[in-house]
Amino acid sequence: MTLSQRIFHFGGWLFFERPWQPADYAALQLLLRQGGTTVVNGIHQASDIPANRDLIRHIIGIECWAQQRLRAVMSGQPYSAEYDALQPESTLPIHELATMMASTRDQSITLLLQLQQAGIALNHIVPHNQFGALSIVAWNRYIASHALIELKKLTK
């Protein structure tokens, strides 16, 4: 493992694992729901310009990619593709992207409930391309924080 990989893996532990020990499914669901509301409201306040649409497409694509990684836990089929193909079309207006973001976050919450119903432990490890081995807790923290961080880049 390279030094750069070690740094990113440590960062994944520091920012996504450590803050949420211990956590439960209810706390993660609340985190996703509250963060989703903030993100969708922020999108509605943003200007409908190409740069904003591209950023929102990125947010949605990353969340869909994370969902695929977590779904792989239940299917037993590893998912290794990148997020690019999961982004919405570049021609969609911002109000449609806001609706799509709300739907995507609802899907993340539904997936979290499915993992709980399947009896998947929150400490179950799922690989992340950049941050290494992340637990279910850390993946959901990643989903929530990524969207909130990117939201700050939108132009009003």
Stockholm file with secondary structure:
# STOCKHOLM 1.0

chainA/1-156         MTLSQRIFHFGGWLFFERPWQPADYAALQLLLRQGGTTVVNGIHQASDIPANRDLIRHIIGIECWAQQRLRAVMSGQPYSAEYDALQPESTLPIHELATMMASTRDQSITLLLQLQQAGIALNHIVPHNQFGALSIVAWNRYIASHALIELKKLTK
#=GR chainA/1-156 SS CCHHHHHHHHHHIIIIIGGGSSCCHHHHHHHHHHHHHHHHHHHHHSCCCHHHHHHHHHHHHHHHHHHHHHHHHHHCCCCCCCSGGGSCCTTCCHHHHHHHHHHHHHHHHHHHHHHHHTTCCTTCEEEETTTEEEEHHHHHHHHHHHHHHHHTTCCC
#=GC SS_cons         CCHHHHHHHHHHIIIIIGGGSSCCHHHHHHHHHHHHHHHHHHHHHSCCCHHHHHHHHHHHHHHHHHHHHHHHHHHCCCCCCCSGGGSCCTTCCHHHHHHHHHHHHHHHHHHHHHHHHTTCCTTCEEEETTTEEEEHHHHHHHHHHHHHHHHTTCCC
//
